[in-house]
Amino acid sequence: MPADLSADRTATLEPLSWRGTVEREFFGLPRVHRALLSQAPLTITTLVVVIFLALIDPALITNLLFVLGLSGVFLLVGVAALLRWKVLPDWFIWVIPLADFIAIGAMVHGANQSLSGLSLLSVFPVLWLAWSDMPPKFTRIIAFVGPLTIAWAPFLFGGVEPSRAGLIKPLLIPIIMLGLATAATVVTKSLQVQAERLSAATGEAQLRASQLDSIINVAEVGVVVVDGGGHDLLMNKYQQAIHSLALPAAKADSAEAELLVFGPDRLTRVPSEERPVRRAVNGEEYSGELYWIGSGTGQRAMSTSARQIVDECGARRGAVVVFHDVSEVMEAVAAQEDFVASVSHELRTPLTSILGYLELVLDDLDDDVAASYLKIVSRNAERLLRLVNDLLGSAREAMTLTPQMGDLQAILVSAVDAARHRAEQRNVRIHLDVESEMLGSFDRGRIGQAIDNLISNAVKFASSPGIVEVVGKSTATGLSVSVRDDGIGISPEEQMSLFTRFYRTESARQAAVPGVGLGLAITKTIADAHGGTVTVASTVGEGSTFRLSIPR
Ligand code: ADP
């Protein structure tokens, strides 16, 4: 099964395995079963005793009272099995152990003391009552009175004159039964409490599981949970729909490699090992990574995040991967980019023409006043054109480069020269420290633009008076330029958004430093297009260092 979006498509929350066991506990059984189970030990023991007696004293079996008692025990099993317990009140179940005492009494006196141990059979109805619902107090009274009645039956019902010894001697068994009943009721009570607690906990766990199930299935995000071995534990309905998008048409159970998972360009297939769930299975955590799932018009953009599940000892137990459909947002962004690109394109043509004609007019103009006005017009038109070019550059998704062999040293020198005038106005000193030769293959115009952006920002945001330091170096792998200023600096939170289009820091906005927040986004696009990087290190109040690195 493919494990890149998830393997098992039908998984929901696992049922609790001990649930059934709890329900089968003795106290949860129907009364007919409880009655039969409780009566069984007495019946089986009586049967064994009868066989035993038949062997040692066959004459006893013919004693009427004994046979009546014996029949009573077996009859009570039948009664327990046949009674319609559902229509009888709860307490009716106690009638059977109480009747047991009568049957045992008949057997004891039928055996006529020849088998004195027979009265120990009272232990069964005593236990019977102890684990029934009878209040413990009554159970103890009956446990004592029942065997005592059996022992004193000759005095109570047989007209025999009670003697002191005859009354006291048989007290032993009722006392033992009383002790036994006390112990048994305590144990039974605690078992009942445990069973109730367990059942409450089970109910709670089941409720939680079904709540979680509902939440997960109602959420408009895909959720996959995998265990430490990468097997699916859970996949919600939304994710099942996303998964089916990834299946190539007419292939319900495609191999992992065939699944339609693409990178941010919507065209490049993501290799199995780099797919969202696989990465999480391999122990990675990430947030907001963009994947495109499916193909053609049905293709959807998914922002995916993964978190590891660890137990209390810190061992990895699996991972949760969440898929959030951001197709609408991506479409809105694309529409915005299209709009910016087409508007800036439309503006650029007339602006270029205005600038061209202005130049012609200025060349032939003798009127100094008019010329000074037109120069202002020309300067502002140039500023407008730069802005339009920036907008157009930032809207372009993939920047096209024309790399050539060149010397970055020359570009740095001219970028610093170009910034000097503005730096002097702000009383900022620019210090350039560059190697005599920094050869490499790059798009000269684009890299020049990126360096201009960094230096002009440093001049804009440096202290006044202040200093900007530009350092150019060749490294083992490429070329690197760092631009450091001693200005306002950028907070760590703001650094995270710095390379986003139109982003400006709070302090830049408050200080009304001119700019629209496109320079760094363009610089990053240029660095990316060269396979390089642009990074920032900054401390608020101390200054910032931007570093542009490109491979040679
Ligand atoms: P712009 O300079 O046109 O506003 P950028 O994209 O070049 O656009 O810069 C974006 C924002 O980043 C700036 O508005 C400013 O808030 C911040 N920033 C850039 N460079 C620096 C710097 N050297 N020091 C402090 N803040 C900076």
Residues whose N, C-alpha, C, O or C-beta is under 5 A from the ligand:
A	BS01	ADP	N457 A458 F461 G489 I490 L498 Y503 R504 T505 A508 P514 G515 V516 G517 L518 G519 L520 A521 S544
